[in-house]
Amino acid sequence: LSGGSDGIIRVWNAKSFDFEMALEGHSEGVFTFCRAGATKIVSGSADGSIRIWDTTTWQCDNVVDIGDDCRVYCVAYFEKHIFSTSGDGTISVWNM
């Protein structure tokens, strides 16, 4: 995976390094993402949102809107919880 300043997450083949698909949904740059269990990816963006993607369908399952003026700089996953850090200096915990 790679996140771009255009808000698109790109999925790459790990063996051939070929581009496979684009995950669109964020409106600004994608700063961070992490694996969340066996079939989920969590992403955070400058648009102030966290998105949860299903890796079996590559569709966005859920969106957590933190706020337009609050960039999401880091996300982590642990035991059905998402942790995020934001531009306003907060660390938040979200139930998945």
N, C-alpha and C positions, 0 to 999 in steps of 0.2 A: 504494500500500500504506500501511496504517497499523497500528501495533502498539498494543495496549491493555493496561491494567492487569489485565484479565480473562484474559490469556494468549492472546487471539484476534488473529490477523492478518486484517485486512479488505482485500479487493481491491476497488478502485474503478475505474470506467471513466474513462480519462484525458480523454475528450472531453466526456462528459455529466456527469461526476462522480457518476454513479449507483452505488450499492452493487451489487456483483456476487456476491460470495461471502465466506464466512468460512473461514479455515484454522485448524483446531483441533488442538492437540497439546501446546502449552506449558501448564503448570499454574499459572504465575504470570506477571506482567507481561512483555511483550515490549519490550525496550529498544532493539534494533538489528536491522537487516537490510541486506542488500546483494545486488546482482546477481552471479551467479557463472556466467559464460559466457552462452551464448545461451538456455538453457532451465532455469536453476536460480536459486533464491533461497535465501540462507542467513539464518537468524534466530537471535538470541541472547536469552536470557530470564533473569529473576530465579530461575527454577527450576533454574539451573545446567546448562542444556542448550543445545546448538546443533542446529538442525534444518536439513536440506537438503530443499527443496521442488522438485518438478518442475513447471515452469510449463505444460507441455503437458497434464498430468492434474490439477494442483493437489493432488497427493498427496505426503506426506512420504516421501522415499526413504531417509533415514538420520538417526540421532540420535547425537550425541556427548554423553555424559553426563560433565560435568566434576565434578559433585558438588552435593549438596543445599544446602550452606552456601556455595556459590561462585557469585555472580551473574555473568552474562556481560553486560558493559557495551558492548562494541563488537566487530563482526566486519568483516573485509575479505577480499576475494578477489584473488589474483594468481597467474597461471600454475599453476592446478591445486592451489593451497594456500589454506587458510583460516587467517587470523590472528585471534586473539581476545584480548581483555583481560578480566580477571576481577577480582572483588572482593577476591581475596587478593593482588592486586598483580602477578600474573604476566601475561606475554604468551606465548601458545602458538601453535604452527604445526601445522596438521593437513593431512594429504594428503587430497585430495578423490577 
